[in-house]
Amino acid sequence: MTTLELEVERVAHGGSCVARHPDGRVVFVRHALPGERVRARITDDGERFLRADAVEVLRPSPDRVEPPCAYARPGLCGGCDWQHASLPAQRGLKAAAVREQLVRLAGLDREVVVEAVPGDEDGLGWRTRVRFAVDAEGRLALRKHRSHDLVQVAACPIAAPGVDEVGATGVTWPGAAEVEVVASSTGDRTLLVEPAGTRRPRVPGLPGVTSTLVVGDESPLRGRSWVREHAAGRDWRVSAAGFWQVHPGAADTLVAAVVEALRPRAGDTVVDLYAGAGLFAGALAPLVGEDGRVVAVEGDKRAAADARRNLHEHAHVRIEAGSVEKVLAKPGWLALERADLVVLDPPRTGARRPVVEAVARLAPRTVAYVACDPAALARDLATFAEAGYELAGLRAFDLFPMTSHVECVAVLRARET
Ligand SMILES: C[S@@+](CC[C@H](N)C(=O)[O-])C[C@H]1O[C@@H](n2cnc3c(N)ncnc32)[C@H](O)[C@@H]1O
């Protein structure tokens, strides 16, 4: 085991801090904080850079705290990056990481503040969906950092109480490769079981579980194939395997930020790209009224069907099932070929140039870009700038406390010519 003493510098994108190897190469150090001196164990010795775990802290940062989870340590669970930092310090680290990406990839230097989700006091107990791997003995486990190796955890402190209540870690799962436990905001408790091979896994009956699905099966083993979530003052039907914001306060927080960013007016045409079960489209539809219209585009067939059901009472909402790239390239998809407002909430990879350019061609007065990867966001903001759209505001939210992840809502406005 090679260890060396390192002076830890700034935070890097992805939950590590940057230090310098005596030979000049960059070392990405986990379990450290900026300003610390640590003894670090090298975990990956590459040509251009190294990775390391801080195994002893020689000069601690004032932001350092005892991790609330016993498994958030070098060599154990890889799920959390910042348990050893106070919550305000975690938010400062995320803000610095977002700012760095904006400078590096979009040439935009601006102060970034990462806001807590209202009501989130300690950053624990928020994860409403937890995906466990299954070890050789059939027990549930979580993965180590950047590894397929597994670590047994009795309980995960960032998991929502409803996940623990199911008791899935207390039983074995023969024939399963993964088990996802979903604890919805309305009390649904759902298990999604991924088979390890061609044989059907043996699924234990657990008290309180409202539905169980084996991935790949046509119909659920028990209960229904969707969960009910509550947000923006109403209920939503969401396919159990479909996308829903993981933090229980996230959907309301993002809806409020998107509405504030877009300031919809009666009669507006709104486009919601990567719409999922229709959360933003549903919140915006009443605000533009029946003289307006909302077109939502979603690539996953089940999610698009959920959106149709969720929004069927709004005659002025249309759901387009298909990839955003293809729908936007289809002539006449949006009868007027222009929109007043666009919200887009792509997956981690971001929207990329063809989608950004197609959005700009719709000539919206405002765009709200919801992003879970600040690097992809910054790259796309640079493309928006080329297409005539300036960053008019940016809010960042701590939707994933204890991890390095952060959600941003960027507001773009057409540059005055
Ligand atoms: C981050 S989620 C956002 C969902 C929704 N806005 C919400 O907050 O509930 C991204 C969504 O984009 C969909 N998606 C991913 N890639 C897509 C693509 N290329 N075209 C259309 N939809 C896509 C996914 O199925 C997922 O529902």
The ligand as an ORCA input file, in Angstrom:
! r2SCAN-3c Opt
* xyz 0 1
  C     -34.036     14.307    -15.253
  S     -35.489     13.509    -15.814
  C     -36.639     14.852    -15.736
  C     -38.093     14.489    -15.655
  C     -39.067     15.587    -15.227
  N     -38.711     16.892    -15.727
  C     -39.189     15.621    -13.706
  O     -38.615     16.517    -13.058
  O     -39.864     14.728    -13.143
  C     -35.127     13.309    -17.491
  C     -36.203     12.653    -18.337
  O     -35.764     12.689    -19.693
  C     -36.096     11.468    -20.340
  N     -35.125     11.358    -21.428
  C     -33.814     10.991    -21.375
  N     -33.231     11.139    -22.570
  C     -34.195     11.594    -23.422
  C     -34.202     11.965    -24.788
  N     -33.109     11.878    -25.524
  N     -35.356     12.401    -25.321
  C     -36.483     12.485    -24.580
  N     -36.526     12.179    -23.263
  C     -35.403     11.739    -22.693
  C     -36.010     10.421    -19.259
  O     -36.830      9.317    -19.588
  C     -36.498     11.196    -18.036
  O     -37.884     11.043    -17.883
*
